[in-house]
Amino acid sequence: MPQSEENDLTNSPASRLAELGIILPSAPRPVANYVPFVIEGDYLYLSGQGPREAAGTLRTGKVGAEIGIDQAYADARLTGVNLLAVIQEALGDLGRVRRVIKLLGMVNAVPDFGDHPKVINGCSDLLVDVFGDAGRHARSAVGFGSLPNNITVEIEAIVAFRN
């Protein structure tokens, strides 16, 4: 009997990460008085994450000034990797993700910058690469005058999961 896609280890989120050459870092620790995630029922609410490299360095700058769209896209992708690390910590297995429901993507941008969706696609594209159709989500991509520690992007998420 053929295995279902859900149980097929060659098509699992872990195998997709390996194919992409991504090793999840430890989940970033909160920088203030909040928790990195909350589980309520079958939903996982992820606090905003930023583009923190595995060594702890933050990618900073103003998008549309010293940071271009390609770099900001890469920063959003890195932020997605950090969101995945938090999901892994919260659920113990990315294979438990049933659906990525919603992202809120915030871009630290100059006032006349208008390509916020192109930037946040860095995270959205990663989630689809890792989870397939279950990674397709509703989303907001908006600009902000500043973000904590001058990071280029911050992204939060809501995820449905299997118990």
Phi and psi restraints in degrees (value plus and minus 20) as a CYANA .aco file:
   2 PRO   PHI     -89.3   -49.3
   2 PRO   PSI     127.6   167.6
   3 GLN   PHI     -95.8   -55.8
   3 GLN   PSI     128.2   168.2
   4 SER   PHI     -93.9   -53.9
   4 SER   PSI     137.6   177.6
   5 GLU   PHI     -78.4   -38.4
   5 GLU   PSI     -55.7   -15.7
   6 GLU   PHI     -81.3   -41.3
   6 GLU   PSI     -54.7   -14.7
   7 ASN   PHI    -120.9   -80.9
   7 ASN   PSI     -20.5    19.5
   8 ASP   PHI     -98.6   -58.6
   8 ASP   PSI      88.5   128.5
   9 LEU   PHI     -83.7   -43.7
   9 LEU   PSI     -44.5    -4.5
  10 THR   PHI     -95.0   -55.0
  10 THR   PSI     -32.0     8.0
  11 ASN   PHI    -139.5   -99.5
  11 ASN   PSI      -2.1    37.9
  12 SER   PHI     -98.6   -58.6
  12 SER   PSI     139.8   179.8
  13 PRO   PHI     -75.9   -35.9
  13 PRO   PSI     -57.7   -17.7
  14 ALA   PHI     -83.0   -43.0
  14 ALA   PSI     -61.4   -21.4
  15 SER   PHI     -90.4   -50.4
  15 SER   PSI     -55.0   -15.0
  16 ARG   PHI     -85.5   -45.5
  16 ARG   PSI     -61.1   -21.1
  17 LEU   PHI     -79.6   -39.6
  17 LEU   PSI     -64.0   -24.0
  18 ALA   PHI     -81.4   -41.4
  18 ALA   PSI     -62.7   -22.7
  19 GLU   PHI     -80.9   -40.9
  19 GLU   PSI     -53.9   -13.9
  20 LEU   PHI    -102.0   -62.0
  20 LEU   PSI     -26.1    13.9
  21 GLY   PHI      54.1    94.1
  21 GLY   PSI       5.9    45.9
  22 ILE   PHI    -124.0   -84.0
  22 ILE   PSI     105.9   145.9
  23 ILE   PHI    -129.3   -89.3
  23 ILE   PSI     101.5   141.5
  24 LEU   PHI     -88.3   -48.3
  24 LEU   PSI     112.5   152.5
  25 PRO   PHI     -97.6   -57.6
  25 PRO   PSI     157.3   197.3
  26 SER   PHI     -84.8   -44.8
  26 SER   PSI     127.4   167.4
  27 ALA   PHI     -82.2   -42.2
  27 ALA   PSI     112.9   152.9
  28 PRO   PHI     -81.1   -41.1
  28 PRO   PSI     123.6   163.6
  29 ARG   PHI    -103.4   -63.4
  29 ARG   PSI     129.3   169.3
  30 PRO   PHI     -79.9   -39.9
  30 PRO   PSI     127.5   167.5
  31 VAL   PHI    -121.2   -81.2
  31 VAL   PSI     -17.5    22.5
  32 ALA   PHI    -173.4  -133.4
  32 ALA   PSI    -179.7  -139.7
  33 ASN   PHI    -107.8   -67.8
  33 ASN   PSI      57.7    97.7
  34 TYR   PHI    -179.2  -139.2
  34 TYR   PSI     149.7   189.7
  35 VAL   PHI    -126.0   -86.0
  35 VAL   PSI     133.9   173.9
  36 PRO   PHI     -91.9   -51.9
  36 PRO   PSI     -41.1    -1.1
  37 PHE   PHI    -178.5  -138.5
  37 PHE   PSI     139.1   179.1
  38 VAL   PHI    -153.6  -113.6
  38 VAL   PSI     113.1   153.1
  39 ILE   PHI    -123.6   -83.6
  39 ILE   PSI     107.2   147.2
  40 GLU   PHI    -155.2  -115.2
  40 GLU   PSI      91.3   131.3
  41 GLY   PHI      43.7    83.7
  41 GLY   PSI    -148.6  -108.6
  42 ASP   PHI    -119.8   -79.8
  42 ASP   PSI       4.1    44.1
  43 TYR   PHI    -141.4  -101.4
  43 TYR   PSI     120.1   160.1
  44 LEU   PHI    -134.8   -94.8
  44 LEU   PSI     100.8   140.8
  45 TYR   PHI    -125.1   -85.1
  45 TYR   PSI      98.9   138.9
  46 LEU   PHI    -121.0   -81.0
  46 LEU   PSI     108.7   148.7
  47 SER   PHI     -84.4   -44.4
  47 SER   PSI     139.4   179.4
  48 GLY   PHI     -79.4   -39.4
  48 GLY   PSI     115.8   155.8
  49 GLN   PHI    -138.1   -98.1
  49 GLN   PSI     137.6   177.6
  50 GLY   PHI    -144.3  -104.3
  50 GLY   PSI    -196.8  -156.8
  51 PRO   PHI    -101.8   -61.8
  51 PRO   PSI      56.0    96.0
  52 ARG   PHI    -120.2   -80.2
  52 ARG   PSI     103.0   143.0
  53 GLU   PHI     -93.4   -53.4
  53 GLU   PSI     141.1   181.1
  54 ALA   PHI     -75.6   -35.6
  54 ALA   PSI     -52.7   -12.7
  55 ALA   PHI     -98.4   -58.4
  55 ALA   PSI     -25.1    14.9
  56 GLY   PHI      83.4   123.4
  56 GLY   PSI     -29.6    10.4
  57 THR   PHI     -90.0   -50.0
  57 THR   PSI     115.2   155.2
  58 LEU   PHI    -114.8   -74.8
  58 LEU   PSI     120.6   160.6
  59 ARG   PHI    -108.5   -68.5
  59 ARG   PSI     102.8   142.8
  60 THR   PHI    -145.5  -105.5
  60 THR   PSI     143.5   183.5
  61 GLY   PHI     113.3   153.3
  61 GLY   PSI     150.9   190.9
  62 LYS   PHI    -119.6   -79.6
  62 LYS   PSI      98.9   138.9
  63 VAL   PHI     -91.8   -51.8
  63 VAL   PSI     111.5   151.5
  64 GLY   PHI      78.0   118.0
  64 GLY   PSI     -30.3     9.7
  65 ALA   PHI    -133.7   -93.7
  65 ALA   PSI    -118.3   -78.3
  66 GLU   PHI    -102.8   -62.8
  66 GLU   PSI     -30.1     9.9
  67 ILE   PHI    -135.2   -95.2
  67 ILE   PSI     103.8   143.8
  68 GLY   PHI    -107.9   -67.9
  68 GLY   PSI     153.7   193.7
  69 ILE   PHI     -81.5   -41.5
  69 ILE   PSI     -62.9   -22.9
  70 ASP   PHI     -81.9   -41.9
  70 ASP   PSI     -63.0   -23.0
  71 GLN   PHI     -87.4   -47.4
  71 GLN   PSI     -61.1   -21.1
  72 ALA   PHI     -84.8   -44.8
  72 ALA   PSI     -57.6   -17.6
  73 TYR   PHI     -79.5   -39.5
  73 TYR   PSI     -66.3   -26.3
  74 ALA   PHI     -82.3   -42.3
  74 ALA   PSI     -57.1   -17.1
  75 ASP   PHI     -86.6   -46.6
  75 ASP   PSI     -59.1   -19.1
  76 ALA   PHI     -86.2   -46.2
  76 ALA   PSI     -56.9   -16.9
  77 ARG   PHI     -83.9   -43.9
  77 ARG   PSI     -64.8   -24.8
  78 LEU   PHI     -81.1   -41.1
  78 LEU   PSI     -59.2   -19.2
  79 THR   PHI     -81.2   -41.2
  79 THR   PSI     -59.2   -19.2
  80 GLY   PHI     -81.0   -41.0
  80 GLY   PSI     -59.3   -19.3
  81 VAL   PHI     -81.0   -41.0
  81 VAL   PSI     -61.0   -21.0
  82 ASN   PHI     -87.5   -47.5
  82 ASN   PSI     -56.9   -16.9
  83 LEU   PHI     -81.9   -41.9
  83 LEU   PSI     -62.2   -22.2
  84 LEU   PHI     -81.8   -41.8
  84 LEU   PSI     -57.6   -17.6
  85 ALA   PHI     -83.5   -43.5
  85 ALA   PSI     -58.4   -18.4
  86 VAL   PHI     -89.5   -49.5
  86 VAL   PSI     -61.6   -21.6
  87 ILE   PHI     -79.3   -39.3
  87 ILE   PSI     -64.8   -24.8
  88 GLN   PHI     -79.0   -39.0
  88 GLN   PSI     -64.7   -24.7
  89 GLU   PHI     -83.9   -43.9
  89 GLU   PSI     -62.3   -22.3
  90 ALA   PHI     -90.2   -50.2
  90 ALA   PSI     -62.5   -22.5
  91 LEU   PHI    -123.1   -83.1
  91 LEU   PSI     -37.6     2.4
  92 GLY   PHI      61.5   101.5
  92 GLY   PSI     -33.6     6.4
  93 ASP   PHI    -182.2  -142.2
  93 ASP   PSI      99.9   139.9
  94 LEU   PHI     -82.4   -42.4
  94 LEU   PSI     -40.5    -0.5
  95 GLY   PHI     -85.7   -45.7
  95 GLY   PSI     -33.1     6.9
  96 ARG   PHI    -100.0   -60.0
  96 ARG   PSI     -31.5     8.5
  97 VAL   PHI     -87.7   -47.7
  97 VAL   PSI     103.5   143.5
  98 ARG   PHI    -109.9   -69.9
  98 ARG   PSI     -58.4   -18.4
  99 ARG   PHI    -187.3  -147.3
  99 ARG   PSI     117.0   157.0
 100 VAL   PHI    -102.3   -62.3
 100 VAL   PSI      99.8   139.8
 101 ILE   PHI    -107.2   -67.2
 101 ILE   PSI     -71.7   -31.7
 102 LYS   PHI    -174.0  -134.0
 102 LYS   PSI     120.5   160.5
 103 LEU   PHI    -138.1   -98.1
 103 LEU   PSI     126.0   166.0
 104 LEU   PHI    -138.1   -98.1
 104 LEU   PSI      93.0   133.0
 105 GLY   PHI    -126.4   -86.4
 105 GLY   PSI     104.7   144.7
 106 MET   PHI    -134.1   -94.1
 106 MET   PSI     110.0   150.0
 107 VAL   PHI    -134.9   -94.9
 107 VAL   PSI     107.3   147.3
 108 ASN   PHI     -98.8   -58.8
 108 ASN   PSI      74.1   114.1
 109 ALA   PHI    -147.3  -107.3
 109 ALA   PSI     137.1   177.1
 110 VAL   PHI     -87.8   -47.8
 110 VAL   PSI     136.0   176.0
 111 PRO   PHI     -76.8   -36.8
 111 PRO   PSI     -53.3   -13.3
 112 ASP   PHI    -114.7   -74.7
 112 ASP   PSI     -10.3    29.7
 113 PHE   PHI     -93.1   -53.1
 113 PHE   PSI     116.9   156.9
 114 GLY   PHI    -149.7  -109.7
 114 GLY   PSI     -15.2    24.8
 115 ASP   PHI    -123.1   -83.1
 115 ASP   PSI      16.8    56.8
 116 HIS   PHI     -74.0   -34.0
 116 HIS   PSI     -63.2   -23.2
 117 PRO   PHI     -79.9   -39.9
 117 PRO   PSI     -57.4   -17.4
 118 LYS   PHI     -83.8   -43.8
 118 LYS   PSI     -55.9   -15.9
 119 VAL   PHI     -87.5   -47.5
 119 VAL   PSI     -72.8   -32.8
 120 ILE   PHI     -88.4   -48.4
 120 ILE   PSI     -38.1     1.9
 121 ASN   PHI     -75.6   -35.6
 121 ASN   PSI     -45.1    -5.1
 122 GLY   PHI     -76.9   -36.9
 122 GLY   PSI     -61.6   -21.6
 123 CYS   PHI     -97.9   -57.9
 123 CYS   PSI     -66.2   -26.2
 124 SER   PHI     -79.3   -39.3
 124 SER   PSI     -64.9   -24.9
 125 ASP   PHI     -81.2   -41.2
 125 ASP   PSI     -60.8   -20.8
 126 LEU   PHI     -81.9   -41.9
 126 LEU   PSI     -65.5   -25.5
 127 LEU   PHI     -83.5   -43.5
 127 LEU   PSI     -57.0   -17.0
 128 VAL   PHI     -89.4   -49.4
 128 VAL   PSI     -59.9   -19.9
 129 ASP   PHI     -80.2   -40.2
 129 ASP   PSI     -57.0   -17.0
 130 VAL   PHI    -104.7   -64.7
 130 VAL   PSI     -61.5   -21.5
 131 PHE   PHI    -128.5   -88.5
 131 PHE   PSI     -21.3    18.7
 132 GLY   PHI      45.1    85.1
 132 GLY   PSI    -163.3  -123.3
 133 ASP   PHI     -79.8   -39.8
 133 ASP   PSI     -47.7    -7.7
 134 ALA   PHI     -87.9   -47.9
 134 ALA   PSI     -34.4     5.6
 135 GLY   PHI    -108.7   -68.7
 135 GLY   PSI     -28.8    11.2
 136 ARG   PHI     -93.6   -53.6
 136 ARG   PSI     115.6   155.6
 137 HIS   PHI    -166.3  -126.3
 137 HIS   PSI     142.2   182.2
 138 ALA   PHI     -95.6   -55.6
 138 ALA   PSI     136.4   176.4
 139 ARG   PHI    -180.0  -140.0
 139 ARG   PSI     128.8   168.8
 140 SER   PHI    -140.8  -100.8
 140 SER   PSI     119.2   159.2
 141 ALA   PHI    -150.9  -110.9
 141 ALA   PSI      91.7   131.7
 142 VAL   PHI    -152.1  -112.1
 142 VAL   PSI     139.8   179.8
 143 GLY   PHI    -119.4   -79.4
 143 GLY   PSI     126.8   166.8
 144 PHE   PHI    -149.4  -109.4
 144 PHE   PSI     132.3   172.3
 145 GLY   PHI     -93.3   -53.3
 145 GLY   PSI     -43.7    -3.7
 146 SER   PHI    -181.2  -141.2
 146 SER   PSI     139.8   179.8
 147 LEU   PHI    -154.4  -114.4
 147 LEU   PSI     140.7   180.7
 148 PRO   PHI     -73.9   -33.9
 148 PRO   PSI     117.6   157.6
 149 ASN   PHI      37.6    77.6
 149 ASN   PSI       0.1    40.1
 150 ASN   PHI      42.8    82.8
 150 ASN   PSI       4.9    44.9
 151 ILE   PHI     -83.3   -43.3
 151 ILE   PSI     133.8   173.8
 152 THR   PHI     -94.2   -54.2
 152 THR   PSI     -56.0   -16.0
 153 VAL   PHI    -164.3  -124.3
 153 VAL   PSI     135.2   175.2
 154 GLU   PHI    -159.6  -119.6
 154 GLU   PSI     116.7   156.7
 155 ILE   PHI    -156.3  -116.3
 155 ILE   PSI     113.7   153.7
 156 GLU   PHI    -137.3   -97.3
 156 GLU   PSI     142.6   182.6
 157 ALA   PHI    -167.2  -127.2
 157 ALA   PSI     137.6   177.6
 158 ILE   PHI    -144.0  -104.0
 158 ILE   PSI     110.3   150.3
 159 VAL   PHI    -150.7  -110.7
 159 VAL   PSI     114.8   154.8
 160 ALA   PHI    -113.5   -73.5
 160 ALA   PSI     123.3   163.3
 161 PHE   PHI    -159.4  -119.4
 161 PHE   PSI     143.2   183.2
 162 ARG   PHI    -110.1   -70.1
 162 ARG   PSI     117.8   157.8
